[in-house]
Amino acid sequence: MYNGRLVSVVFATYREKDSVREVIEDFFNATPFVDEIIVVNNNAEPGTVEEVQKTKARMVYENRQGYGYTFQRGMKEARGDYVILCEPDGTYKGKDVERFLVYAKTGGFDVVLGSRTGQNTPLSAADMTLIRKFANVFEAKTMEVLFNTNALTDVGCTFKLFTKEAVRKIEPFWRTRNSLFATELVLLTISEHAHFIEIPVTFKKRVGTSTFVQTFSQQARWAIKIQLFIFAFWLRWILFGNRPNPENLEAEKP
């Protein structure tokens, strides 16, 4: 608990069996503020359930495959007044939780976005290759210009904090089910005029191997896909504004 407000951390797991237990314990022990950790099992590899059961974390299941589906489920399950999203692959550290909470509380921010590409990180380090860093900064600056918004340097960092009120505000507009959801969250934060700030976070090399953007060609294709996604979101916002996702409206019916 932080200043009388409950704190939830949401992890999504698919291929993190070898790191998930250690990361959960790190987030519980690094600060005294985390009240609950929710691990969303998105068809995770064998052995993951047993590792999570050795901790105080609560596991829920999301069978629909996808980063977006997984974190949407976790955010709905979270009981906290502050909801922190992260990944249990060893790239992020629990000690940064307090930094997010300080900005949310003392700055009155609805959303605090983590950045892996700030001035305090090397040009190319950990899993942030040079091309990934350049692409993230370029895409973030595209958002700045199109939406005339706060300074941004990273559009794909999962480590984020939302107040419960901010989650309720943007939830009707969720559309993306895959990894573009990380970028959509930033776009919805901006387009729904949430009070936000971006802060640097610790970023380490992940445990195990990711199959997502390992090669140069994969990274290039993904960068182009994100850039097109940003332009498409902006154009739809200019022409029509944000409109609730019909699926979300349907889900709210009794």
Secondary structure, 3 states (H helix, E strand, C coil): CECCECEEEEEEECCCCCCHHHHHHHHHHCCCCCCEEEEEECCCCCCHHHHHHCCCCEEEECCCCCHHHHHHHHHHHCCCCEEEEECCCCCCCHHHHHHHHHHHHHCCCCEEEEECCCCCCCCCECCECHHHHHHHHHHHHHHHHHHCCCCCCCCCCCCEEEEHHHHHHHHHHCCCCCCCHHHHHHHHHHHCCCCEEEEECCCCCCCCCCCCCCCHHHHHHHHHHHHHHHHHHHHHHHHHCCCCCHHHHHHHCC
